[in-house]
Amino acid sequence: MITSAGILLYRLAPSLEVLIAHMGGPFWASKDAGAWSVPKGEFAEGEESALDAARREFREELGIDPPEPPYAELGTFAYSSGKRVTVFVADGSGFSLDGLAFGEFELEWPPRSGRTASFPEVDRVEWTDTDAARERLVKGQRPAIDALEQHLAEAASSGR
């Protein structure tokens, strides 16, 4: 089973927004709906914690360090393919996107050409409201938005 971990940053001003990343490479180039992701990546359970993996993958995909803790675990969400992603959340208010340098992957392109090309893992990131995020995120990650809203509501009701 493939397991990934990622970090969903949010900010509250002027309204709730989340930071999502458009997937890079030729397959996703002209797509918007369902072509965005929480910055995340795979890890081997038992070799590193999900949070350590999420922080490492954030750095690898975006080229900048994620914000300092605290983090909260929103949950583990399953894709229809059976893949799972554990999503952590952190307040990204004031977090700077300066210095973005997207990580790359190699792929045979065009298909069956015998040529290998490099593509960015992510080709852009955006702060977006939660309604847009639900439409833009890959289907398996959309429940993380609901979990974030519940997390924030619980924090507000407990005075945190």
VMD Tcl script that builds the backbone (N, CA, C; Angstrom):
set m [mol new atoms 480]
animate dup $m
set s [atomselect $m all]
$s set {name element resname resid chain x y z} {
  {N N MET 1 A 0.845 -1.182 0.000}
  {CA C MET 1 A 0.000 0.000 0.000}
  {C C MET 1 A 0.890 1.245 0.000}
  {N N ILE 2 A 0.550 2.195 -0.835}
  {CA C ILE 2 A 1.327 3.428 -0.927}
  {C C ILE 2 A 0.785 4.433 0.090}
  {N N THR 3 A 1.692 4.950 0.904}
  {CA C THR 3 A 1.331 5.918 1.924}
  {C C THR 3 A 2.111 7.205 1.691}
  {N N SER 4 A 1.392 8.321 1.756}
  {CA C SER 4 A 1.996 9.637 1.601}
  {C C SER 4 A 1.665 10.474 2.828}
  {N N ALA 5 A 2.395 11.563 2.977}
  {CA C ALA 5 A 2.111 12.522 4.038}
  {C C ALA 5 A 2.327 13.915 3.480}
  {N N GLY 6 A 1.499 14.851 3.942}
  {CA C GLY 6 A 1.603 16.208 3.437}
  {C C GLY 6 A 1.184 17.239 4.457}
  {N N ILE 7 A 1.433 18.484 4.105}
  {CA C ILE 7 A 1.100 19.614 4.974}
  {C C ILE 7 A 0.150 20.550 4.244}
  {N N LEU 8 A -0.975 20.804 4.883}
  {CA C LEU 8 A -1.960 21.757 4.383}
  {C C LEU 8 A -1.831 23.021 5.231}
  {N N LEU 9 A -1.326 24.083 4.625}
  {CA C LEU 9 A -1.238 25.364 5.321}
  {C C LEU 9 A -2.551 26.117 5.141}
  {N N TYR 10 A -2.931 26.853 6.188}
  {CA C TYR 10 A -4.120 27.699 6.089}
  {C C TYR 10 A -3.784 29.077 6.638}
  {N N ARG 11 A -4.601 30.037 6.252}
  {CA C ARG 11 A -4.564 31.369 6.841}
  {C C ARG 11 A -6.003 31.861 6.931}
  {N N LEU 12 A -6.250 32.715 7.924}
  {CA C LEU 12 A -7.624 33.141 8.207}
  {C C LEU 12 A -7.972 34.525 7.694}
  {N N ALA 13 A -6.994 35.313 7.311}
  {CA C ALA 13 A -7.290 36.686 6.902}
  {C C ALA 13 A -7.084 36.854 5.406}
  {N N PRO 14 A -7.981 37.462 4.700}
  {CA C PRO 14 A -9.236 38.022 5.201}
  {C C PRO 14 A -10.308 36.962 5.449}
  {N N SER 15 A -10.215 35.802 4.803}
  {CA C SER 15 A -11.113 34.679 5.086}
  {C C SER 15 A -10.273 33.414 4.983}
  {N N LEU 16 A -10.866 32.280 5.325}
  {CA C LEU 16 A -10.112 31.022 5.340}
  {C C LEU 16 A -9.617 30.678 3.935}
  {N N GLU 17 A -8.305 30.512 3.827}
  {CA C GLU 17 A -7.672 30.085 2.579}
  {C C GLU 17 A -6.678 28.982 2.893}
  {N N VAL 18 A -6.428 28.130 1.901}
  {CA C VAL 18 A -5.454 27.055 2.033}
  {C C VAL 18 A -4.444 27.160 0.892}
  {N N LEU 19 A -3.249 26.641 1.142}
  {CA C LEU 19 A -2.199 26.644 0.134}
  {C C LEU 19 A -2.192 25.288 -0.557}
  {N N ILE 20 A -2.433 25.298 -1.872}
  {CA C ILE 20 A -2.422 24.061 -2.643}
  {C C ILE 20 A -1.459 24.201 -3.816}
  {N N ALA 21 A -1.043 23.059 -4.341}
  {CA C ALA 21 A -0.017 23.029 -5.385}
  {C C ALA 21 A -0.561 22.333 -6.634}
  {N N HIS 22 A -0.328 22.964 -7.780}
  {CA C HIS 22 A -0.732 22.354 -9.050}
  {C C HIS 22 A 0.329 21.334 -9.452}
  {N N MET 23 A -0.107 20.117 -9.767}
  {CA C MET 23 A 0.828 19.053 -10.108}
  {C C MET 23 A 1.509 19.342 -11.434}
  {N N GLY 24 A 2.798 19.111 -11.472}
  {CA C GLY 24 A 3.584 19.391 -12.658}
  {C C GLY 24 A 3.592 18.234 -13.642}
  {N N GLY 25 A 4.181 18.477 -14.770}
  {CA C GLY 25 A 4.309 17.448 -15.795}
  {C C GLY 25 A 3.267 17.599 -16.880}
  {N N PRO 26 A 3.492 16.920 -17.977}
  {CA C PRO 26 A 2.645 17.103 -19.153}
  {C C PRO 26 A 1.200 16.637 -18.973}
  {N N PHE 27 A 0.955 15.629 -18.148}
  {CA C PHE 27 A -0.407 15.130 -17.969}
  {C C PHE 27 A -1.310 16.195 -17.341}
  {N N TRP 28 A -0.764 16.972 -16.411}
  {CA C TRP 28 A -1.569 17.935 -15.657}
  {C C TRP 28 A -1.548 19.339 -16.238}
  {N N ALA 29 A -0.713 19.591 -17.234}
  {CA C ALA 29 A -0.442 20.946 -17.724}
  {C C ALA 29 A -1.693 21.757 -18.041}
  {N N SER 30 A -2.677 21.181 -18.688}
  {CA C SER 30 A -3.851 21.956 -19.095}
  {C C SER 30 A -5.082 21.649 -18.235}
  {N N LYS 31 A -4.872 21.001 -17.096}
  {CA C LYS 31 A -5.995 20.661 -16.218}
  {C C LYS 31 A -6.009 21.575 -14.999}
  {N N ASP 32 A -7.196 21.822 -14.469}
  {CA C ASP 32 A -7.325 22.594 -13.241}
  {C C ASP 32 A -8.121 21.800 -12.211}
  {N N ALA 33 A -9.373 21.479 -12.488}
  {CA C ALA 33 A -10.184 20.718 -11.543}
  {C C ALA 33 A -9.574 19.334 -11.342}
  {N N GLY 34 A -9.340 18.985 -10.082}
  {CA C GLY 34 A -8.771 17.682 -9.753}
  {C C GLY 34 A -7.290 17.546 -10.053}
  {N N ALA 35 A -6.602 18.656 -10.331}
  {CA C ALA 35 A -5.182 18.607 -10.702}
  {C C ALA 35 A -4.283 19.282 -9.667}
  {N N TRP 36 A -4.810 19.529 -8.492}
  {CA C TRP 36 A -4.059 20.194 -7.436}
  {C C TRP 36 A -3.915 19.243 -6.258}
  {N N SER 37 A -2.946 19.519 -5.403}
  {CA C SER 37 A -2.651 18.628 -4.290}
  {C C SER 37 A -2.126 19.422 -3.101}
  {N N VAL 38 A -2.258 18.821 -1.950}
  {CA C VAL 38 A -1.522 19.273 -0.781}
  {C C VAL 38 A -0.060 18.930 -1.067}
  {N N PRO 39 A 0.907 19.800 -0.750}
  {CA C PRO 39 A 2.307 19.393 -0.933}
  {C C PRO 39 A 2.578 18.140 -0.098}
  {N N LYS 40 A 2.900 17.052 -0.777}
  {CA C LYS 40 A 3.014 15.764 -0.100}
  {C C LYS 40 A 3.892 14.821 -0.900}
  {N N GLY 41 A 4.173 13.687 -0.283}
  {CA C GLY 41 A 4.943 12.665 -0.976}
  {C C GLY 41 A 4.943 11.365 -0.196}
  {N N GLU 42 A 5.458 10.343 -0.834}
  {CA C GLU 42 A 5.466 9.005 -0.264}
  {C C GLU 42 A 6.541 8.859 0.809}
  {N N PHE 43 A 6.275 7.912 1.710}
  {CA C PHE 43 A 7.269 7.556 2.717}
  {C C PHE 43 A 7.059 6.113 3.127}
  {N N ALA 44 A 8.093 5.552 3.725}
  {CA C ALA 44 A 8.029 4.171 4.211}
  {C C ALA 44 A 7.674 4.202 5.688}
  {N N GLU 45 A 6.492 3.695 6.008}
  {CA C GLU 45 A 6.074 3.657 7.404}
  {C C GLU 45 A 7.073 2.825 8.194}
  {N N GLY 46 A 7.398 3.300 9.384}
  {CA C GLY 46 A 8.361 2.609 10.218}
  {C C GLY 46 A 9.778 3.119 10.034}
  {N N GLU 47 A 10.057 3.776 8.904}
  {CA C GLU 47 A 11.389 4.329 8.662}
  {C C GLU 47 A 11.474 5.798 9.053}
  {N N GLU 48 A 10.359 6.498 8.990}
  {CA C GLU 48 A 10.276 7.876 9.468}
  {C C GLU 48 A 8.825 8.135 9.845}
  {N N SER 49 A 8.612 9.120 10.702}
  {CA C SER 49 A 7.240 9.437 11.090}
  {C C SER 49 A 6.534 10.133 9.932}
  {N N ALA 50 A 5.216 10.079 9.955}
  {CA C ALA 50 A 4.438 10.747 8.911}
  {C C ALA 50 A 4.713 12.248 8.916}
  {N N LEU 51 A 4.849 12.855 10.093}
  {CA C LEU 51 A 5.111 14.299 10.150}
  {C C LEU 51 A 6.498 14.620 9.599}
  {N N ASP 52 A 7.504 13.816 9.947}
  {CA C ASP 52 A 8.839 14.048 9.385}
  {C C ASP 52 A 8.795 13.937 7.864}
  {N N ALA 53 A 8.066 12.950 7.365}
  {CA C ALA 53 A 7.939 12.776 5.910}
  {C C ALA 53 A 7.222 13.963 5.283}
  {N N ALA 54 A 6.164 14.446 5.926}
  {CA C ALA 54 A 5.413 15.587 5.399}
  {C C ALA 54 A 6.304 16.822 5.315}
  {N N ARG 55 A 7.100 17.055 6.348}
  {CA C ARG 55 A 8.000 18.216 6.347}
  {C C ARG 55 A 9.070 18.063 5.262}
  {N N ARG 56 A 9.629 16.856 5.124}
  {CA C ARG 56 A 10.646 16.591 4.097}
  {C C ARG 56 A 10.068 16.796 2.705}
  {N N GLU 57 A 8.887 16.256 2.466}
  {CA C GLU 57 A 8.267 16.353 1.145}
  {C C GLU 57 A 7.877 17.788 0.804}
  {N N PHE 58 A 7.427 18.552 1.785}
  {CA C PHE 58 A 7.118 19.973 1.560}
  {C C PHE 58 A 8.372 20.670 1.036}
  {N N ARG 59 A 9.488 20.412 1.715}
  {CA C ARG 59 A 10.771 21.020 1.329}
  {C C ARG 59 A 11.201 20.554 -0.060}
  {N N GLU 60 A 11.062 19.253 -0.357}
  {CA C GLU 60 A 11.467 18.720 -1.655}
  {C C GLU 60 A 10.606 19.262 -2.788}
  {N N GLU 61 A 9.307 19.349 -2.568}
  {CA C GLU 61 A 8.413 19.796 -3.642}
  {C C GLU 61 A 8.482 21.297 -3.879}
  {N N LEU 62 A 8.582 22.079 -2.795}
  {CA C LEU 62 A 8.502 23.534 -2.936}
  {C C LEU 62 A 9.847 24.236 -2.820}
  {N N GLY 63 A 10.863 23.542 -2.319}
  {CA C GLY 63 A 12.190 24.134 -2.224}
  {C C GLY 63 A 12.364 25.100 -1.072}
  {N N ILE 64 A 11.381 25.169 -0.178}
  {CA C ILE 64 A 11.480 26.018 1.011}
  {C C ILE 64 A 11.053 25.190 2.214}
  {N N ASP 65 A 11.553 25.575 3.386}
  {CA C ASP 65 A 11.177 24.864 4.601}
  {C C ASP 65 A 9.735 25.171 4.972}
  {N N PRO 66 A 9.037 24.183 5.489}
  {CA C PRO 66 A 7.678 24.448 5.974}
  {C C PRO 66 A 7.744 25.303 7.237}
  {N N PRO 67 A 6.617 25.865 7.643}
  {CA C PRO 67 A 6.629 26.668 8.867}
  {C C PRO 67 A 7.022 25.818 10.078}
  {N N GLU 68 A 7.437 26.502 11.100}
  {CA C GLU 68 A 7.754 25.817 12.356}
  {C C GLU 68 A 6.453 25.322 12.996}
  {N N PRO 69 A 6.548 24.295 13.848}
  {CA C PRO 69 A 5.351 23.774 14.527}
  {C C PRO 69 A 4.673 24.886 15.316}
  {N N PRO 70 A 3.440 24.703 15.742}
  {CA C PRO 70 A 2.769 23.419 15.922}
  {C C PRO 70 A 2.021 22.940 14.674}
  {N N TYR 71 A 1.922 21.612 14.581}
  {CA C TYR 71 A 1.146 20.951 13.550}
  {C C TYR 71 A 0.068 20.127 14.234}
  {N N ALA 72 A -1.029 19.940 13.543}
  {CA C ALA 72 A -2.074 19.034 14.012}
  {C C ALA 72 A -2.333 18.035 12.892}
  {N N GLU 73 A -2.586 16.804 13.263}
  {CA C GLU 73 A -2.900 15.787 12.259}
  {C C GLU 73 A -4.391 15.850 11.958}
  {N N LEU 74 A -4.729 16.082 10.682}
  {CA C LEU 74 A -6.136 16.134 10.283}
  {C C LEU 74 A -6.713 14.753 10.083}
  {N N GLY 75 A -5.878 13.796 9.704}
  {CA C GLY 75 A -6.351 12.434 9.482}
  {C C GLY 75 A -5.638 11.796 8.311}
  {N N THR 76 A -5.985 10.552 8.074}
  {CA C THR 76 A -5.476 9.808 6.930}
  {C C THR 76 A -6.639 9.560 5.998}
  {N N PHE 77 A -6.452 9.920 4.755}
  {CA C PHE 77 A -7.527 9.876 3.771}
  {C C PHE 77 A -7.160 8.894 2.673}
  {N N ALA 78 A -8.145 8.076 2.283}
  {CA C ALA 78 A -7.917 7.033 1.281}
  {C C ALA 78 A -8.389 7.492 -0.091}
  {N N TYR 79 A -7.586 7.176 -1.093}
  {CA C TYR 79 A -7.959 7.405 -2.487}
  {C C TYR 79 A -8.699 6.165 -2.970}
  {N N SER 80 A -9.458 6.298 -4.048}
  {CA C SER 80 A -10.159 5.135 -4.612}
  {C C SER 80 A -9.170 4.073 -5.080}
  {N N SER 81 A -7.931 4.472 -5.387}
  {CA C SER 81 A -6.899 3.531 -5.838}
  {C C SER 81 A -6.333 2.703 -4.693}
  {N N GLY 82 A -6.650 3.086 -3.455}
  {CA C GLY 82 A -6.102 2.402 -2.301}
  {C C GLY 82 A -4.950 3.152 -1.657}
  {N N LYS 83 A -4.399 4.131 -2.356}
  {CA C LYS 83 A -3.354 4.964 -1.759}
  {C C LYS 83 A -3.949 5.703 -0.570}
  {N N ARG 84 A -3.070 6.066 0.369}
  {CA C ARG 84 A -3.508 6.831 1.531}
  {C C ARG 84 A -2.588 8.032 1.720}
  {N N VAL 85 A -3.154 9.116 2.222}
  {CA C VAL 85 A -2.352 10.295 2.543}
  {C C VAL 85 A -2.729 10.792 3.934}
  {N N THR 86 A -1.726 10.990 4.774}
  {CA C THR 86 A -1.911 11.574 6.094}
  {C C THR 86 A -1.612 13.062 5.954}
  {N N VAL 87 A -2.573 13.880 6.371}
  {CA C VAL 87 A -2.451 15.324 6.191}
  {C C VAL 87 A -2.316 16.001 7.552}
  {N N PHE 88 A -1.292 16.842 7.638}
  {CA C PHE 88 A -1.069 17.676 8.808}
  {C C PHE 88 A -1.417 19.105 8.437}
  {N N VAL 89 A -1.814 19.877 9.432}
  {CA C VAL 89 A -2.205 21.257 9.187}
  {C C VAL 89 A -1.373 22.179 10.068}
  {N N ALA 90 A -1.091 23.360 9.517}
  {CA C ALA 90 A -0.379 24.388 10.271}
  {C C ALA 90 A -0.875 25.750 9.813}
  {N N ASP 91 A -0.803 26.702 10.721}
  {CA C ASP 91 A -1.176 28.073 10.408}
  {C C ASP 91 A -0.085 28.676 9.532}
  {N N GLY 92 A -0.450 29.070 8.329}
  {CA C GLY 92 A 0.504 29.651 7.391}
  {C C GLY 92 A 0.410 31.161 7.312}
  {N N SER 93 A -0.289 31.786 8.262}
  {CA C SER 93 A -0.380 33.254 8.268}
  {C C SER 93 A 1.019 33.828 8.348}
  {N N GLY 94 A 1.326 34.704 7.433}
  {CA C GLY 94 A 2.642 35.326 7.430}
  {C C GLY 94 A 3.731 34.452 6.822}
  {N N PHE 95 A 3.378 33.251 6.380}
  {CA C PHE 95 A 4.374 32.361 5.776}
  {C C PHE 95 A 4.746 32.886 4.398}
  {N N SER 96 A 6.022 33.020 4.145}
  {CA C SER 96 A 6.488 33.582 2.886}
  {C C SER 96 A 6.721 32.488 1.848}
  {N N LEU 97 A 6.265 32.748 0.641}
  {CA C LEU 97 A 6.508 31.833 -0.474}
  {C C LEU 97 A 7.741 32.255 -1.269}
  {N N ASP 98 A 8.511 33.199 -0.729}
  {CA C ASP 98 A 9.741 33.627 -1.395}
  {C C ASP 98 A 10.710 32.453 -1.471}
  {N N GLY 99 A 11.361 32.331 -2.596}
  {CA C GLY 99 A 12.385 31.307 -2.749}
  {C C GLY 99 A 11.880 29.968 -3.236}
  {N N LEU 100 A 10.634 29.898 -3.700}
  {CA C LEU 100 A 10.132 28.627 -4.209}
  {C C LEU 100 A 11.064 28.083 -5.292}
  {N N ALA 101 A 11.363 26.811 -5.205}
  {CA C ALA 101 A 12.204 26.124 -6.199}
  {C C ALA 101 A 11.677 24.703 -6.299}
  {N N PHE 102 A 10.810 24.465 -7.257}
  {CA C PHE 102 A 10.104 23.193 -7.332}
  {C C PHE 102 A 11.033 22.034 -7.663}
  {N N GLY 103 A 10.845 20.928 -6.929}
  {CA C GLY 103 A 11.592 19.710 -7.201}
  {C C GLY 103 A 11.182 19.148 -8.564}
  {N N GLU 104 A 12.003 18.261 -9.117}
  {CA C GLU 104 A 11.734 17.715 -10.447}
  {C C GLU 104 A 11.697 16.190 -10.431}
  {N N PHE 105 A 11.078 15.632 -11.454}
  {CA C PHE 105 A 11.071 14.196 -11.681}
  {C C PHE 105 A 11.334 13.954 -13.162}
  {N N GLU 106 A 11.769 12.745 -13.471}
  {CA C GLU 106 A 12.030 12.407 -14.868}
  {C C GLU 106 A 10.966 11.447 -15.365}
  {N N LEU 107 A 10.661 11.582 -16.650}
  {CA C LEU 107 A 9.591 10.813 -17.268}
  {C C LEU 107 A 9.921 10.616 -18.741}
  {N N GLU 108 A 9.612 9.440 -19.243}
  {CA C GLU 108 A 9.755 9.238 -20.684}
  {C C GLU 108 A 8.696 10.098 -21.376}
  {N N TRP 109 A 9.157 11.037 -22.199}
  {CA C TRP 109 A 8.224 11.954 -22.869}
  {C C TRP 109 A 8.778 12.368 -24.214}
  {N N PRO 110 A 7.978 12.325 -25.247}
  {CA C PRO 110 A 6.629 11.761 -25.300}
  {C C PRO 110 A 6.642 10.245 -25.026}
  {N N PRO 111 A 5.471 9.723 -24.662}
  {CA C PRO 111 A 5.389 8.297 -24.354}
  {C C PRO 111 A 5.953 7.434 -25.491}
  {N N ARG 112 A 6.642 6.386 -25.118}
  {CA C ARG 112 A 7.234 5.396 -26.029}
  {C C ARG 112 A 8.244 6.003 -27.005}
  {N N SER 113 A 8.791 7.181 -26.646}
  {CA C SER 113 A 9.759 7.843 -27.525}
  {C C SER 113 A 11.194 7.415 -27.230}
  {N N GLY 114 A 11.399 6.851 -26.043}
  {CA C GLY 114 A 12.748 6.510 -25.634}
  {C C GLY 114 A 13.515 7.698 -25.074}
  {N N ARG 115 A 12.915 8.878 -25.077}
  {CA C ARG 115 A 13.564 10.084 -24.545}
  {C C ARG 115 A 13.034 10.369 -23.135}
  {N N THR 116 A 13.933 10.820 -22.286}
  {CA C THR 116 A 13.562 11.180 -20.926}
  {C C THR 116 A 13.635 12.692 -20.773}
  {N N ALA 117 A 12.632 13.244 -20.127}
  {CA C ALA 117 A 12.596 14.686 -19.888}
  {C C ALA 117 A 12.352 14.939 -18.404}
  {N N SER 118 A 12.807 16.088 -17.909}
  {CA C SER 118 A 12.574 16.494 -16.522}
  {C C SER 118 A 11.385 17.444 -16.471}
  {N N PHE 119 A 10.581 17.258 -15.449}
  {CA C PHE 119 A 9.410 18.099 -15.229}
  {C C PHE 119 A 9.336 18.469 -13.753}
  {N N PRO 120 A 8.766 19.631 -13.430}
  {CA C PRO 120 A 8.610 19.989 -12.019}
  {C C PRO 120 A 7.527 19.123 -11.369}
  {N N GLU 121 A 7.774 18.732 -10.108}
  {CA C GLU 121 A 6.751 17.978 -9.374}
  {C C GLU 121 A 5.502 18.830 -9.196}
  {N N VAL 122 A 5.730 20.118 -9.003}
  {CA C VAL 122 A 4.685 21.118 -8.826}
  {C C VAL 122 A 5.056 22.264 -9.757}
  {N N ASP 123 A 4.083 22.854 -10.447}
  {CA C ASP 123 A 4.453 23.974 -11.314}
  {C C ASP 123 A 3.959 25.328 -10.812}
  {N N ARG 124 A 3.115 25.328 -9.779}
  {CA C ARG 124 A 2.707 26.575 -9.140}
  {C C ARG 124 A 1.954 26.260 -7.851}
  {N N VAL 125 A 1.925 27.227 -6.949}
  {CA C VAL 125 A 1.151 27.109 -5.713}
  {C C VAL 125 A 0.274 28.345 -5.590}
  {N N GLU 126 A -0.844 28.179 -4.914}
  {CA C GLU 126 A -1.766 29.309 -4.730}
  {C C GLU 126 A -2.474 29.190 -3.398}
  {N N TRP 127 A -2.737 30.344 -2.819}
  {CA C TRP 127 A -3.680 30.426 -1.708}
  {C C TRP 127 A -5.065 30.493 -2.342}
  {N N THR 128 A -5.981 29.679 -1.876}
  {CA C THR 128 A -7.321 29.662 -2.448}
  {C C THR 128 A -8.348 29.394 -1.348}
  {N N ASP 129 A -9.570 29.847 -1.568}
  {CA C ASP 129 A -10.601 29.599 -0.563}
  {C C ASP 129 A -10.976 28.110 -0.569}
  {N N THR 130 A -11.652 27.685 0.460}
  {CA C THR 130 A -11.917 26.248 0.617}
  {C C THR 130 A -12.887 25.701 -0.428}
  {N N ASP 131 A -13.824 26.510 -0.907}
  {CA C ASP 131 A -14.733 26.028 -1.955}
  {C C ASP 131 A -13.953 25.713 -3.233}
  {N N ALA 132 A -13.061 26.625 -3.624}
  {CA C ALA 132 A -12.231 26.389 -4.812}
  {C C ALA 132 A -11.300 25.209 -4.578}
  {N N ALA 133 A -10.763 25.090 -3.371}
  {CA C ALA 133 A -9.856 23.971 -3.067}
  {C C ALA 133 A -10.572 22.635 -3.222}
  {N N ARG 134 A -11.824 22.563 -2.789}
  {CA C ARG 134 A -12.576 21.303 -2.925}
  {C C ARG 134 A -12.701 20.893 -4.398}
  {N N GLU 135 A -12.873 21.846 -5.269}
  {CA C GLU 135 A -13.009 21.549 -6.696}
  {C C GLU 135 A -11.660 21.221 -7.330}
  {N N ARG 136 A -10.623 21.900 -6.881}
  {CA C ARG 136 A -9.321 21.781 -7.533}
  {C C ARG 136 A -8.488 20.598 -7.034}
  {N N LEU 137 A -8.637 20.235 -5.761}
  {CA C LEU 137 A -7.843 19.132 -5.215}
  {C C LEU 137 A -8.225 17.794 -5.845}
  {N N VAL 138 A -7.261 16.869 -5.888}
  {CA C VAL 138 A -7.589 15.507 -6.305}
  {C C VAL 138 A -8.637 14.978 -5.337}
  {N N LYS 139 A -9.500 14.146 -5.834}
  {CA C LYS 139 A -10.676 13.715 -5.086}
  {C C LYS 139 A -10.342 13.139 -3.704}
  {N N GLY 140 A -9.289 12.355 -3.614}
  {CA C GLY 140 A -8.944 11.711 -2.352}
  {C C GLY 140 A -8.505 12.671 -1.260}
  {N N GLN 141 A -8.135 13.895 -1.626}
  {CA C GLN 141 A -7.687 14.873 -0.630}
  {C C GLN 141 A -8.779 15.853 -0.222}
  {N N ARG 142 A -9.892 15.857 -0.909}
  {CA C ARG 142 A -10.959 16.820 -0.605}
  {C C ARG 142 A -11.486 16.706 0.825}
  {N N PRO 143 A -11.574 15.498 1.399}
  {CA C PRO 143 A -12.038 15.412 2.794}
  {C C PRO 143 A -11.132 16.141 3.787}
  {N N ALA 144 A -9.892 16.420 3.425}
  {CA C ALA 144 A -9.001 17.154 4.316}
  {C C ALA 144 A -9.511 18.577 4.541}
  {N N ILE 145 A -10.203 19.140 3.569}
  {CA C ILE 145 A -10.763 20.495 3.730}
  {C C ILE 145 A -11.857 20.469 4.796}
  {N N ASP 146 A -12.728 19.459 4.739}
  {CA C ASP 146 A -13.766 19.320 5.770}
  {C C ASP 146 A -13.125 19.120 7.141}
  {N N ALA 147 A -12.079 18.304 7.205}
  {CA C ALA 147 A -11.393 18.049 8.466}
  {C C ALA 147 A -10.745 19.328 8.993}
  {N N LEU 148 A -10.197 20.146 8.108}
  {CA C LEU 148 A -9.611 21.424 8.524}
  {C C LEU 148 A -10.688 22.327 9.111}
  {N N GLU 149 A -11.814 22.448 8.425}
  {CA C GLU 149 A -12.889 23.320 8.928}
  {C C GLU 149 A -13.384 22.826 10.291}
  {N N GLN 150 A -13.488 21.517 10.469}
  {CA C GLN 150 A -13.903 20.965 11.760}
  {C C GLN 150 A -12.837 21.261 12.822}
  {N N HIS 151 A -11.571 21.083 12.478}
  {CA C HIS 151 A -10.468 21.354 13.388}
  {C C HIS 151 A -10.497 22.815 13.862}
  {N N LEU 152 A -10.692 23.740 12.927}
  {CA C LEU 152 A -10.721 25.160 13.272}
  {C C LEU 152 A -11.945 25.503 14.126}
  {N N ALA 153 A -13.099 24.885 13.820}
  {CA C ALA 153 A -14.306 25.128 14.612}
  {C C ALA 153 A -14.113 24.632 16.049}
  {N N GLU 154 A -13.499 23.454 16.194}
  {CA C GLU 154 A -13.252 22.908 17.519}
  {C C GLU 154 A -12.265 23.788 18.295}
  {N N ALA 155 A -11.243 24.272 17.598}
  {CA C ALA 155 A -10.261 25.142 18.239}
  {C C ALA 155 A -10.927 26.446 18.703}
  {N N ALA 156 A -11.811 27.005 17.868}
  {CA C ALA 156 A -12.501 28.248 18.210}
  {C C ALA 156 A -13.433 28.046 19.402}
  {N N SER 157 A -14.134 26.909 19.442}
  {CA C SER 157 A -15.075 26.673 20.544}
  {C C SER 157 A -14.361 26.384 21.855}
  {N N SER 158 A -13.129 25.891 21.791}
  {CA C SER 158 A -12.397 25.615 23.019}
  {C C SER 158 A -11.502 26.793 23.425}
  {N N GLY 159 A -11.535 27.863 22.625}
  {CA C GLY 159 A -10.763 29.060 22.952}
  {C C GLY 159 A -9.291 28.972 22.614}
  {N N ARG 160 A -8.877 27.991 21.765}
  {CA C ARG 160 A -7.462 27.864 21.390}
  {C C ARG 160 A -7.124 28.822 20.285}
}
mol reanalyze $m
mol bondsrecalc $m
mol representation Tube
mol addrep $m
